[in-house]
């Protein structure tokens, strides 16, 4: 079963004002996939926007990311990805399951 989804990377959003563009794309999204590895400020901002807008969010990070999380996301589950075949398969299944249960995008 193939899940229908439109993927839009936050950094690839159109417009001069990147924060405005990211907010608009997040507002259009039904679900958001976030990689908090390194906890870059823009990614944390995007995660905060998604949470504020009530978007279902799936977090995947490099090994060690969950152990370094900050208090505001302490209760969030952060899945780990790796370079091996089993990790790629787990990542794929988690993302497909997440997208499949997502409401239909308008």
Secondary structure, DSSP 8 states (H G I E B T S, - for coil): ---------GGG--SS-HHHHHHHHHHH-SEEEE--TT--HHHHHHHHHHHHTT-EEEEEEETTTGGG--GGGTTS-EEEE-SSHHHHHHHHHHHHHHHHTS----
